[in-house]
Amino acid sequence: MPRVVPMKPDEWNEAARDALAAFPKSYSFVMNGWNAGDREVRGVNVLGTLAHYPALAKAFCTFNAHVAGASTLTVRDREIVILRLSWLRRSEYEYGQHLILGRRAGLDDDELRRLEQGPDAAGWSPEDADLVRAVDELHALSRITRETWARLAQRYDQSQMLDLLFLVGCYDALALAINSLETPAEGDAATLLDDATRERMAKSRAAV
């Protein structure tokens, strides 16, 4: 049982709906699925958990909407960051959700396997390796090292560098909350990780 039982959309009051709509894409996806009869639409349990606390929900959803939708980073880069971070945080919920989104962003099976292994896995471009390395450094060291920053800054402008930092921070906070609250995955997302993948995740370490 989750430590905070998610409220279903038909239980959300006006304050909750207003707060969750601060992340329009997520809110619309969940509501469209729910209204179409999908009681296990992806994301409903996270939104349903936040629905208990509209003030927090509105603040977090506003932040999440920026880093996940209005960010200056490409969708592919964002998904690389989120997948690596959720892997290191051992957040099965977050990782499963973003396996789906990562594939939609163009990540193939080889890249997804490399994301489990980290920045030193054979096959990364130097640019992608540095992006993964930045996540590992933030996770392990609470900062991007000077060397990695210098290389990333040749590729990204100032806004992109800020978006990268706050993307990691946003999904790190979300992973910590989901893990602690034991929020259950929904529908097909609940079956994406097999026992072997969970075992690899349990042994994961940042490569720094």
C-alpha positions, 0 to 999 in steps of 0.5 A: 500500500502507498503511504499516501493513497492517491486520490482518483480524478473524480475525487479531486476538488477545484483547488486540486484540479487548478493546481495540477493543471499547472502542468497542462500536458501531464494533466490533460494526458491523465484526464483524457485517459481517465475520461476515456475509461482508463483507470490505470492511465500513466501518471494518475497516481503521482497527480492523485498523490499531489492532489492531497496538497494543492499548494504544493502541487501547484508549485511543483507542477509549475516547476515540472512543466518548465523542465519537462516541456518548456526547457531549452534542452531537446526532448532526447537530452531531457529523457537521457537525463531523467532516465539516468537519474531515475536509474541511479535513484532506483526509482522504478516508477520514474524509470518505467514511465520514462522508458516509454517517453525515452523511446518516443524521443528516439532512444533505442535499445542500445542507448537504453542499455548504455544508460544503465551502465553510465557515461563510460559505456562503449558506444556513446558519442562524446556529447552524450557521454558528458550529458550522462556524466553530468547526471552522475556527478550531480548525483554523487558529488552534488555538483558538475565538475569543472572539466565536465562543465567546460565541455558541456558549455561548448555545446549548451548556452547558459539557459541550457546549462541552467535547464540541465541543473534544474531538470536533475533537481526536479526529477531527483526530488520527484524520485525521492518522493515517489520512492518514499511514498511507495507510489505504485506504477500504473497499467503497462508501466508496472510490468516494464521492469523484470526481476533482472532489471530490478537487480541491476538497478539495485546495484547501480552506482554513479560513475565518478 
